[in-house]
Amino acid sequence: MSIAVNIRKLDAWQDDLADQIRVEKLNEVAEDYASEITHELGRLTCPAHPHQQSYITIVAHRTNFIVIEKQFCCTEFEKKINAKIGR
């Protein structure tokens, strides 16, 4: 199976316009990056485990902007993909 790319967005703090704007931009960046990852890596499959699903989750983060969480079927496939994910 191909790599599933997910997004986890932030929720803005209520009654804080500055945070609402910041969160909107962070979520936008996460969506754009997830789109890039899907385009570049979404169709790749592990040759050793072609029927197992691998996951990449792009997380919008207030401090680090984006956090990438990965769950792959095996370490060999993860090593190949990590070289392509780096920002």
N, C-alpha and C positions, 0 to 999 in steps of 0.2 A: 504494500500500500504506500501511497505517497505520504509526504509530511503534512500534517495538519497544522496550520498556523492560526493561533487564537490571539485575541486582544483582551486585556483586562484594563478597563478605564477607571479613572478617578472620579469621585463625586466631589463637587465643590462644597465648601463650607457655606452654610446659609448666612445671608446678610453680609457677605464679604465680597464686594464687587471685584476687588483685586484678585482674590483667589479664584473666583469664577472665570475671569479672563485667563489666568495662568493655567487652570485646569483644562479649559477649552483648548488652549494651545498645546498642552502636554498630550491630551487625548488625540489631537490632530497629528502630532508628530508620531505617536504610537501607531495610529492607523496608516500613515504614509509608510512607515518602516515595515509594518506587517504586510502591506501591499507589495513592497519591494522584495521582501523575503519570499512571499508566495510566488511572485513572478520568477525569481531566481532559483528557488529550491523546491517549490511546491510539488513538482513532478518527480523528484528523485525518490528512488526506493532502494532499500538495502538489498544487495545481491544475495546475502546470506539468509535474510528473513523477508522475502518479498511480500508476505501476507500479514506482517505485523505493522501496526500503526506507530509512527513516531510523531512527537508533538513539539512545537515551539510556541511559547506564549510570550507575547510582547506586552510588558506591563508598564503603564504610565506611572511615573514615580515622582513625587514632589521634590525630592532631594537629588536623585540620580538621573532625572529626566526619563530614562528608559532602562528597564531591567529585563533581561532575556532569561526566561526559564526554559530548560530543555529536558525532554524525556525521549530517549532513543531506545531502540530495540537492543542495541549492543554497543560496546565501547568503540569498536572498529568503525562503525558507521558514524558515531558521534565525532570521532577524530576527523573524519573526512569532511563533515558538515561544519565543524567549528572553524576550520580554516576559511570557510566561505561566509560565515556569519559576522566575523569581526568588523567593527565599525572604525 
